[in-house]
Amino acid sequence: MAATTHPVGVSLVIEGRDAARTGRGAALRKAAGLSQSDLAAALARSASCVSRWEAGQRLPSHEAARSYAMVLRGIAEDLAGLEGGA
């Protein structure tokens, strides 16, 4: 069976919502030493909005999920670089 491919925007929405739902976003944020307020500022959202995502009370909108996924990718890359000694 062929893998389903999604346009980049849709893939980022799925990735962002998955990160919120599974707690991956909160784990990456904490590993980077960022507060919910720090992350919210990077996303142009409120800290309470990020808190609701991380608590599983809400999922980010399409636009917010794309932004969330992109910021989390950057955090993950930064963390990987630190672990790799770069």
Gaussian input, Z-matrix of N, CA and C with variables (Angstrom, degrees):
# hf/3-21g

backbone

0 1
 N
 C     1     B1
 C     2     B2     1     A1
 N     3     B3     2     A2     1     D1
 C     4     B4     3     A3     2     D2
 C     5     B5     4     A4     3     D3
 N     6     B6     5     A5     4     D4
 C     7     B7     6     A6     5     D5
 C     8     B8     7     A7     6     D6
 N     9     B9     8     A8     7     D7
 C    10    B10     9     A9     8     D8
 C    11    B11    10    A10     9     D9
 N    12    B12    11    A11    10    D10
 C    13    B13    12    A12    11    D11
 C    14    B14    13    A13    12    D12
 N    15    B15    14    A14    13    D13
 C    16    B16    15    A15    14    D14
 C    17    B17    16    A16    15    D15
 N    18    B18    17    A17    16    D16
 C    19    B19    18    A18    17    D17
 C    20    B20    19    A19    18    D18
 N    21    B21    20    A20    19    D19
 C    22    B22    21    A21    20    D20
 C    23    B23    22    A22    21    D21
 N    24    B24    23    A23    22    D22
 C    25    B25    24    A24    23    D23
 C    26    B26    25    A25    24    D24
 N    27    B27    26    A26    25    D25
 C    28    B28    27    A27    26    D26
 C    29    B29    28    A28    27    D27
 N    30    B30    29    A29    28    D28
 C    31    B31    30    A30    29    D29
 C    32    B32    31    A31    30    D30
 N    33    B33    32    A32    31    D31
 C    34    B34    33    A33    32    D32
 C    35    B35    34    A34    33    D33
 N    36    B36    35    A35    34    D34
 C    37    B37    36    A36    35    D35
 C    38    B38    37    A37    36    D36
 N    39    B39    38    A38    37    D37
 C    40    B40    39    A39    38    D38
 C    41    B41    40    A40    39    D39
 N    42    B42    41    A41    40    D40
 C    43    B43    42    A42    41    D41
 C    44    B44    43    A43    42    D42
 N    45    B45    44    A44    43    D43
 C    46    B46    45    A45    44    D44
 C    47    B47    46    A46    45    D45
 N    48    B48    47    A47    46    D46
 C    49    B49    48    A48    47    D47
 C    50    B50    49    A49    48    D48
 N    51    B51    50    A50    49    D49
 C    52    B52    51    A51    50    D50
 C    53    B53    52    A52    51    D51
 N    54    B54    53    A53    52    D52
 C    55    B55    54    A54    53    D53
 C    56    B56    55    A55    54    D54
 N    57    B57    56    A56    55    D55
 C    58    B58    57    A57    56    D56
 C    59    B59    58    A58    57    D57
 N    60    B60    59    A59    58    D58
 C    61    B61    60    A60    59    D59
 C    62    B62    61    A61    60    D60
 N    63    B63    62    A62    61    D61
 C    64    B64    63    A63    62    D62
 C    65    B65    64    A64    63    D63
 N    66    B66    65    A65    64    D64
 C    67    B67    66    A66    65    D65
 C    68    B68    67    A67    66    D66
 N    69    B69    68    A68    67    D67
 C    70    B70    69    A69    68    D68
 C    71    B71    70    A70    69    D69
 N    72    B72    71    A71    70    D70
 C    73    B73    72    A72    71    D71
 C    74    B74    73    A73    72    D72
 N    75    B75    74    A74    73    D73
 C    76    B76    75    A75    74    D74
 C    77    B77    76    A76    75    D75
 N    78    B78    77    A77    76    D76
 C    79    B79    78    A78    77    D77
 C    80    B80    79    A79    78    D78
 N    81    B81    80    A80    79    D79
 C    82    B82    81    A81    80    D80
 C    83    B83    82    A82    81    D81
 N    84    B84    83    A83    82    D82
 C    85    B85    84    A84    83    D83
 C    86    B86    85    A85    84    D84
 N    87    B87    86    A86    85    D85
 C    88    B88    87    A87    86    D86
 C    89    B89    88    A88    87    D87
 N    90    B90    89    A89    88    D88
 C    91    B91    90    A90    89    D89
 C    92    B92    91    A91    90    D90
 N    93    B93    92    A92    91    D91
 C    94    B94    93    A93    92    D92
 C    95    B95    94    A94    93    D93
 N    96    B96    95    A95    94    D94
 C    97    B97    96    A96    95    D95
 C    98    B98    97    A97    96    D96
 N    99    B99    98    A98    97    D97
 C   100   B100    99    A99    98    D98
 C   101   B101   100   A100    99    D99
 N   102   B102   101   A101   100   D100
 C   103   B103   102   A102   101   D101
 C   104   B104   103   A103   102   D102
 N   105   B105   104   A104   103   D103
 C   106   B106   105   A105   104   D104
 C   107   B107   106   A106   105   D105
 N   108   B108   107   A107   106   D106
 C   109   B109   108   A108   107   D107
 C   110   B110   109   A109   108   D108
 N   111   B111   110   A110   109   D109
 C   112   B112   111   A111   110   D110
 C   113   B113   112   A112   111   D111
 N   114   B114   113   A113   112   D112
 C   115   B115   114   A114   113   D113
 C   116   B116   115   A115   114   D114
 N   117   B117   116   A116   115   D115
 C   118   B118   117   A117   116   D116
 C   119   B119   118   A118   117   D117
 N   120   B120   119   A119   118   D118
 C   121   B121   120   A120   119   D119
 C   122   B122   121   A121   120   D120
 N   123   B123   122   A122   121   D121
 C   124   B124   123   A123   122   D122
 C   125   B125   124   A124   123   D123
 N   126   B126   125   A125   124   D124
 C   127   B127   126   A126   125   D125
 C   128   B128   127   A127   126   D126
 N   129   B129   128   A128   127   D127
 C   130   B130   129   A129   128   D128
 C   131   B131   130   A130   129   D129
 N   132   B132   131   A131   130   D130
 C   133   B133   132   A132   131   D131
 C   134   B134   133   A133   132   D132
 N   135   B135   134   A134   133   D133
 C   136   B136   135   A135   134   D134
 C   137   B137   136   A136   135   D135
 N   138   B138   137   A137   136   D136
 C   139   B139   138   A138   137   D137
 C   140   B140   139   A139   138   D138
 N   141   B141   140   A140   139   D139
 C   142   B142   141   A141   140   D140
 C   143   B143   142   A142   141   D141
 N   144   B144   143   A143   142   D142
 C   145   B145   144   A144   143   D143
 C   146   B146   145   A145   144   D144
 N   147   B147   146   A146   145   D145
 C   148   B148   147   A147   146   D146
 C   149   B149   148   A148   147   D147
 N   150   B150   149   A149   148   D148
 C   151   B151   150   A150   149   D149
 C   152   B152   151   A151   150   D150
 N   153   B153   152   A152   151   D151
 C   154   B154   153   A153   152   D152
 C   155   B155   154   A154   153   D153
 N   156   B156   155   A155   154   D154
 C   157   B157   156   A156   155   D155
 C   158   B158   157   A157   156   D156
 N   159   B159   158   A158   157   D157
 C   160   B160   159   A159   158   D158
 C   161   B161   160   A160   159   D159
 N   162   B162   161   A161   160   D160
 C   163   B163   162   A162   161   D161
 C   164   B164   163   A163   162   D162
 N   165   B165   164   A164   163   D163
 C   166   B166   165   A165   164   D164
 C   167   B167   166   A166   165   D165
 N   168   B168   167   A167   166   D166
 C   169   B169   168   A168   167   D167
 C   170   B170   169   A169   168   D168
 N   171   B171   170   A170   169   D169
 C   172   B172   171   A171   170   D170
 C   173   B173   172   A172   171   D171
 N   174   B174   173   A173   172   D172
 C   175   B175   174   A174   173   D173
 C   176   B176   175   A175   174   D174
 N   177   B177   176   A176   175   D175
 C   178   B178   177   A177   176   D176
 C   179   B179   178   A178   177   D177
 N   180   B180   179   A179   178   D178
 C   181   B181   180   A180   179   D179
 C   182   B182   181   A181   180   D180
 N   183   B183   182   A182   181   D181
 C   184   B184   183   A183   182   D182
 C   185   B185   184   A184   183   D183
 N   186   B186   185   A185   184   D184
 C   187   B187   186   A186   185   D185
 C   188   B188   187   A187   186   D186
 N   189   B189   188   A188   187   D187
 C   190   B190   189   A189   188   D188
 C   191   B191   190   A190   189   D189
 N   192   B192   191   A191   190   D190
 C   193   B193   192   A192   191   D191
 C   194   B194   193   A193   192   D192
 N   195   B195   194   A194   193   D193
 C   196   B196   195   A195   194   D194
 C   197   B197   196   A196   195   D195
 N   198   B198   197   A197   196   D196
 C   199   B199   198   A198   197   D197
 C   200   B200   199   A199   198   D198
 N   201   B201   200   A200   199   D199
 C   202   B202   201   A201   200   D200
 C   203   B203   202   A202   201   D201
 N   204   B204   203   A203   202   D202
 C   205   B205   204   A204   203   D203
 C   206   B206   205   A205   204   D204
 N   207   B207   206   A206   205   D205
 C   208   B208   207   A207   206   D206
 C   209   B209   208   A208   207   D207
 N   210   B210   209   A209   208   D208
 C   211   B211   210   A210   209   D209
 C   212   B212   211   A211   210   D210
 N   213   B213   212   A212   211   D211
 C   214   B214   213   A213   212   D212
 C   215   B215   214   A214   213   D213
 N   216   B216   215   A215   214   D214
 C   217   B217   216   A216   215   D215
 C   218   B218   217   A217   216   D216
 N   219   B219   218   A218   217   D217
 C   220   B220   219   A219   218   D218
 C   221   B221   220   A220   219   D219
 N   222   B222   221   A221   220   D220
 C   223   B223   222   A222   221   D221
 C   224   B224   223   A223   222   D222
 N   225   B225   224   A224   223   D223
 C   226   B226   225   A225   224   D224
 C   227   B227   226   A226   225   D225
 N   228   B228   227   A227   226   D226
 C   229   B229   228   A228   227   D227
 C   230   B230   229   A229   228   D228
 N   231   B231   230   A230   229   D229
 C   232   B232   231   A231   230   D230
 C   233   B233   232   A232   231   D231
 N   234   B234   233   A233   232   D232
 C   235   B235   234   A234   233   D233
 C   236   B236   235   A235   234   D234
 N   237   B237   236   A236   235   D235
 C   238   B238   237   A237   236   D236
 C   239   B239   238   A238   237   D237
 N   240   B240   239   A239   238   D238
 C   241   B241   240   A240   239   D239
 C   242   B242   241   A241   240   D240
 N   243   B243   242   A242   241   D241
 C   244   B244   243   A243   242   D242
 C   245   B245   244   A244   243   D243
 N   246   B246   245   A245   244   D244
 C   247   B247   246   A246   245   D245
 C   248   B248   247   A247   246   D246
 N   249   B249   248   A248   247   D247
 C   250   B250   249   A249   248   D248
 C   251   B251   250   A250   249   D249
 N   252   B252   251   A251   250   D250
 C   253   B253   252   A252   251   D251
 C   254   B254   253   A253   252   D252
 N   255   B255   254   A254   253   D253
 C   256   B256   255   A255   254   D254
 C   257   B257   256   A256   255   D255

   B1=1.4459
   B2=1.5299
   B3=1.3130
   B4=1.4623
   B5=1.5228
   B6=1.3251
   B7=1.4598
   B8=1.5232
   B9=1.3192
   B10=1.4530
   B11=1.5150
   B12=1.3099
   B13=1.4580
   B14=1.5170
   B15=1.2961
   B16=1.4550
   B17=1.5206
   B18=1.3129
   B19=1.4618
   B20=1.5257
   B21=1.3180
   B22=1.4608
   B23=1.5242
   B24=1.3097
   B25=1.4619
   B26=1.5156
   B27=1.3208
   B28=1.4627
   B29=1.5242
   B30=1.3099
   B31=1.4618
   B32=1.5212
   B33=1.3361
   B34=1.4574
   B35=1.5241
   B36=1.3155
   B37=1.4653
   B38=1.5228
   B39=1.3196
   B40=1.4612
   B41=1.5267
   B42=1.3251
   B43=1.4567
   B44=1.5329
   B45=1.3273
   B46=1.4575
   B47=1.5121
   B48=1.3174
   B49=1.4678
   B50=1.5142
   B51=1.3266
   B52=1.4576
   B53=1.5343
   B54=1.3352
   B55=1.4679
   B56=1.5218
   B57=1.3293
   B58=1.4578
   B59=1.5290
   B60=1.3236
   B61=1.4617
   B62=1.5289
   B63=1.3299
   B64=1.4592
   B65=1.5219
   B66=1.3147
   B67=1.4649
   B68=1.5146
   B69=1.3238
   B70=1.4649
   B71=1.5268
   B72=1.3253
   B73=1.4588
   B74=1.5180
   B75=1.3255
   B76=1.4676
   B77=1.5153
   B78=1.3259
   B79=1.4703
   B80=1.5266
   B81=1.3292
   B82=1.4634
   B83=1.5228
   B84=1.3340
   B85=1.4601
   B86=1.5185
   B87=1.3187
   B88=1.4637
   B89=1.5257
   B90=1.3294
   B91=1.4716
   B92=1.5193
   B93=1.3278
   B94=1.4609
   B95=1.5285
   B96=1.3332
   B97=1.4565
   B98=1.5157
   B99=1.3237
   B100=1.4595
   B101=1.5213
   B102=1.3167
   B103=1.4607
   B104=1.5314
   B105=1.3140
   B106=1.4554
   B107=1.5312
   B108=1.3155
   B109=1.4732
   B110=1.5224
   B111=1.3402
   B112=1.4703
   B113=1.5277
   B114=1.3263
   B115=1.4610
   B116=1.5224
   B117=1.3207
   B118=1.4638
   B119=1.5254
   B120=1.3192
   B121=1.4688
   B122=1.5250
   B123=1.3316
   B124=1.4678
   B125=1.5250
   B126=1.3236
   B127=1.4649
   B128=1.5260
   B129=1.3252
   B130=1.4666
   B131=1.5304
   B132=1.3095
   B133=1.4617
   B134=1.5202
   B135=1.3163
   B136=1.4597
   B137=1.5260
   B138=1.3191
   B139=1.4638
   B140=1.5321
   B141=1.3367
   B142=1.4661
   B143=1.5327
   B144=1.3158
   B145=1.4705
   B146=1.5308
   B147=1.3341
   B148=1.4669
   B149=1.5196
   B150=1.3180
   B151=1.4597
   B152=1.5271
   B153=1.3264
   B154=1.4750
   B155=1.5218
   B156=1.3431
   B157=1.4715
   B158=1.5079
   B159=1.3326
   B160=1.4567
   B161=1.5301
   B162=1.3129
   B163=1.4649
   B164=1.5311
   B165=1.3229
   B166=1.4572
   B167=1.5207
   B168=1.3232
   B169=1.4607
   B170=1.5258
   B171=1.3247
   B172=1.4589
   B173=1.5205
   B174=1.3148
   B175=1.4566
   B176=1.5222
   B177=1.3168
   B178=1.4692
   B179=1.5235
   B180=1.3337
   B181=1.4628
   B182=1.5274
   B183=1.3196
   B184=1.4655
   B185=1.5229
   B186=1.3230
   B187=1.4665
   B188=1.5270
   B189=1.3248
   B190=1.4644
   B191=1.5299
   B192=1.3210
   B193=1.4697
   B194=1.5261
   B195=1.3368
   B196=1.4717
   B197=1.5274
   B198=1.3225
   B199=1.4659
   B200=1.5320
   B201=1.3193
   B202=1.4666
   B203=1.5258
   B204=1.3222
   B205=1.4658
   B206=1.5246
   B207=1.3223
   B208=1.4702
   B209=1.5295
   B210=1.3294
   B211=1.4646
   B212=1.5327
   B213=1.3229
   B214=1.4685
   B215=1.5218
   B216=1.3265
   B217=1.4694
   B218=1.5227
   B219=1.3258
   B220=1.4645
   B221=1.5209
   B222=1.3342
   B223=1.4631
   B224=1.5234
   B225=1.3258
   B226=1.4691
   B227=1.5269
   B228=1.3351
   B229=1.4721
   B230=1.5165
   B231=1.3325
   B232=1.4694
   B233=1.5219
   B234=1.3236
   B235=1.4613
   B236=1.5304
   B237=1.3240
   B238=1.4634
   B239=1.5142
   B240=1.3310
   B241=1.4540
   B242=1.5170
   B243=1.3310
   B244=1.4577
   B245=1.5259
   B246=1.3339
   B247=1.4597
   B248=1.5275
   B249=1.3296
   B250=1.4525
   B251=1.5147
   B252=1.3165
   B253=1.4468
   B254=1.5195
   B255=1.3361
   B256=1.4762
   B257=1.4998
   A1=108.21
   A2=117.13
   A3=122.03
   A4=110.23
   A5=114.82
   A6=120.29
   A7=109.51
   A8=115.68
   A9=120.56
   A10=108.48
   A11=116.23
   A12=120.17
   A13=108.78
   A14=115.62
   A15=122.01
   A16=108.39
   A17=116.69
   A18=118.26
   A19=109.11
   A20=116.90
   A21=121.72
   A22=111.68
   A23=118.54
   A24=121.44
   A25=112.22
   A26=116.66
   A27=120.67
   A28=109.75
   A29=117.70
   A30=120.91
   A31=110.90
   A32=116.91
   A33=120.17
   A34=111.17
   A35=117.88
   A36=121.12
   A37=109.16
   A38=116.43
   A39=120.99
   A40=110.27
   A41=116.63
   A42=121.59
   A43=111.73
   A44=116.57
   A45=120.76
   A46=112.84
   A47=116.34
   A48=119.66
   A49=111.41
   A50=116.64
   A51=120.22
   A52=110.80
   A53=116.30
   A54=120.60
   A55=110.75
   A56=117.30
   A57=121.10
   A58=110.54
   A59=116.19
   A60=121.37
   A61=113.00
   A62=117.07
   A63=120.60
   A64=114.20
   A65=116.99
   A66=119.90
   A67=113.31
   A68=117.89
   A69=120.92
   A70=111.13
   A71=116.33
   A72=120.11
   A73=111.72
   A74=116.26
   A75=120.39
   A76=110.52
   A77=116.84
   A78=120.42
   A79=110.80
   A80=117.45
   A81=120.59
   A82=111.06
   A83=115.98
   A84=119.93
   A85=110.95
   A86=116.21
   A87=121.05
   A88=111.42
   A89=117.29
   A90=121.21
   A91=111.19
   A92=116.45
   A93=121.09
   A94=111.97
   A95=116.59
   A96=120.60
   A97=113.76
   A98=116.56
   A99=121.50
   A100=110.52
   A101=116.08
   A102=121.09
   A103=108.67
   A104=115.71
   A105=119.28
   A106=109.90
   A107=116.50
   A108=120.40
   A109=111.42
   A110=116.76
   A111=120.73
   A112=110.28
   A113=115.89
   A114=120.44
   A115=110.62
   A116=116.13
   A117=120.44
   A118=110.72
   A119=117.14
   A120=120.46
   A121=110.92
   A122=116.82
   A123=120.74
   A124=111.41
   A125=116.39
   A126=121.52
   A127=112.99
   A128=117.09
   A129=122.16
   A130=110.87
   A131=114.86
   A132=123.27
   A133=107.94
   A134=117.02
   A135=120.57
   A136=109.77
   A137=115.73
   A138=120.33
   A139=110.07
   A140=117.09
   A141=119.40
   A142=110.91
   A143=116.78
   A144=121.08
   A145=109.79
   A146=116.31
   A147=121.02
   A148=109.89
   A149=117.58
   A150=121.88
   A151=111.44
   A152=116.79
   A153=120.32
   A154=111.39
   A155=117.38
   A156=119.55
   A157=109.78
   A158=115.77
   A159=120.34
   A160=112.40
   A161=117.46
   A162=121.42
   A163=111.83
   A164=116.22
   A165=120.26
   A166=113.45
   A167=117.11
   A168=120.96
   A169=112.30
   A170=116.58
   A171=122.23
   A172=109.04
   A173=115.63
   A174=121.38
   A175=107.99
   A176=116.97
   A177=118.74
   A178=111.55
   A179=115.98
   A180=121.59
   A181=108.43
   A182=116.37
   A183=119.78
   A184=111.22
   A185=116.41
   A186=120.79
   A187=110.95
   A188=116.45
   A189=120.45
   A190=111.16
   A191=117.27
   A192=120.65
   A193=110.89
   A194=116.98
   A195=119.80
   A196=110.46
   A197=116.61
   A198=120.79
   A199=110.85
   A200=116.16
   A201=122.32
   A202=110.35
   A203=116.31
   A204=120.65
   A205=111.23
   A206=117.02
   A207=119.77
   A208=111.22
   A209=117.04
   A210=120.08
   A211=109.85
   A212=116.89
   A213=120.02
   A214=111.83
   A215=117.44
   A216=119.92
   A217=110.24
   A218=116.46
   A219=120.58
   A220=111.66
   A221=116.30
   A222=120.59
   A223=109.84
   A224=116.65
   A225=120.68
   A226=111.11
   A227=116.49
   A228=120.24
   A229=111.35
   A230=116.44
   A231=120.33
   A232=110.89
   A233=116.32
   A234=120.79
   A235=111.25
   A236=116.38
   A237=120.69
   A238=110.44
   A239=117.01
   A240=121.13
   A241=111.76
   A242=116.49
   A243=120.37
   A244=111.62
   A245=116.19
   A246=120.54
   A247=111.08
   A248=116.16
   A249=120.53
   A250=113.33
   A251=116.25
   A252=120.43
   A253=114.24
   A254=116.26
   A255=119.19
   A256=111.58
   D1=133.64
   D2=-178.93
   D3=-74.17
   D4=144.39
   D5=177.31
   D6=-69.05
   D7=143.11
   D8=177.15
   D9=-80.22
   D10=130.81
   D11=176.80
   D12=-110.11
   D13=145.03
   D14=179.61
   D15=-121.95
   D16=150.87
   D17=171.51
   D18=-57.91
   D19=152.83
   D20=-175.62
   D21=-52.12
   D22=-44.91
   D23=-178.60
   D24=-59.44
   D25=-43.57
   D26=179.95
   D27=-67.99
   D28=-39.63
   D29=178.52
   D30=-61.39
   D31=-39.22
   D32=178.73
   D33=-68.28
   D34=-36.98
   D35=176.70
   D36=-61.33
   D37=-47.45
   D38=179.72
   D39=-61.72
   D40=-45.24
   D41=179.96
   D42=-61.94
   D43=-44.98
   D44=-179.79
   D45=-65.08
   D46=-43.56
   D47=178.86
   D48=-68.03
   D49=-37.38
   D50=177.72
   D51=-63.94
   D52=-41.37
   D53=178.91
   D54=-62.70
   D55=-38.89
   D56=178.42
   D57=-68.28
   D58=-44.80
   D59=-175.55
   D60=-68.53
   D61=-36.95
   D62=-174.63
   D63=-90.52
   D64=-11.90
   D65=-177.02
   D66=90.38
   D67=0.10
   D68=179.48
   D69=-62.11
   D70=-38.92
   D71=179.87
   D72=-61.90
   D73=-45.64
   D74=178.99
   D75=-63.62
   D76=-40.78
   D77=-179.44
   D78=-63.71
   D79=-43.58
   D80=178.47
   D81=-65.32
   D82=-42.76
   D83=178.90
   D84=-58.81
   D85=-47.29
   D86=-179.13
   D87=-65.65
   D88=-40.95
   D89=179.15
   D90=-61.97
   D91=-30.75
   D92=179.56
   D93=-84.76
   D94=-4.19
   D95=-179.97
   D96=75.15
   D97=25.74
   D98=-179.09
   D99=-99.15
   D100=144.70
   D101=174.03
   D102=-86.60
   D103=167.39
   D104=174.54
   D105=-61.33
   D106=-34.83
   D107=177.96
   D108=-64.77
   D109=-40.62
   D110=177.71
   D111=-60.37
   D112=-48.52
   D113=-179.27
   D114=-64.74
   D115=-42.47
   D116=179.59
   D117=-59.49
   D118=-41.84
   D119=179.46
   D120=-62.42
   D121=-40.27
   D122=178.95
   D123=-65.41
   D124=-26.38
   D125=-177.58
   D126=-99.66
   D127=-0.97
   D128=-175.15
   D129=56.57
   D130=44.20
   D131=177.71
   D132=-128.01
   D133=173.65
   D134=177.03
   D135=-88.64
   D136=156.26
   D137=177.09
   D138=-62.67
   D139=-34.75
   D140=179.54
   D141=-66.96
   D142=-31.07
   D143=176.55
   D144=-64.50
   D145=-49.05
   D146=177.95
   D147=-61.60
   D148=-40.55
   D149=178.50
   D150=-58.87
   D151=-43.44
   D152=179.22
   D153=-64.99
   D154=-37.96
   D155=176.42
   D156=-61.92
   D157=-48.82
   D158=-175.31
   D159=-68.35
   D160=-26.63
   D161=178.47
   D162=-84.50
   D163=-4.50
   D164=-179.72
   D165=77.50
   D166=15.49
   D167=-179.59
   D168=-82.90
   D169=-27.42
   D170=-179.73
   D171=-145.79
   D172=158.65
   D173=170.84
   D174=-108.62
   D175=148.11
   D176=177.93
   D177=-65.18
   D178=149.24
   D179=174.37
   D180=-62.70
   D181=171.39
   D182=178.74
   D183=-54.87
   D184=-51.25
   D185=-177.91
   D186=-62.37
   D187=-45.31
   D188=-179.28
   D189=-66.40
   D190=-37.73
   D191=-179.68
   D192=-64.69
   D193=-39.56
   D194=177.07
   D195=-62.93
   D196=-46.78
   D197=179.48
   D198=-62.91
   D199=-43.32
   D200=179.26
   D201=-58.85
   D202=-46.74
   D203=179.80
   D204=-61.49
   D205=-42.58
   D206=-178.83
   D207=-66.55
   D208=-41.78
   D209=178.12
   D210=-64.87
   D211=-43.06
   D212=179.78
   D213=-64.56
   D214=-36.36
   D215=175.52
   D216=-60.83
   D217=-42.78
   D218=178.25
   D219=-62.36
   D220=-42.58
   D221=178.21
   D222=-62.45
   D223=-45.96
   D224=-179.24
   D225=-61.37
   D226=-41.28
   D227=177.95
   D228=-64.22
   D229=-42.35
   D230=178.34
   D231=-62.02
   D232=-44.35
   D233=-179.63
   D234=-65.19
   D235=-40.00
   D236=178.83
   D237=-64.72
   D238=-37.71
   D239=177.79
   D240=-64.91
   D241=-38.61
   D242=177.93
   D243=-66.78
   D244=-40.51
   D245=179.94
   D246=-70.11
   D247=-31.43
   D248=-179.03
   D249=-82.10
   D250=-1.92
   D251=178.45
   D252=80.90
   D253=12.66
   D254=-179.93
   D255=-79.49

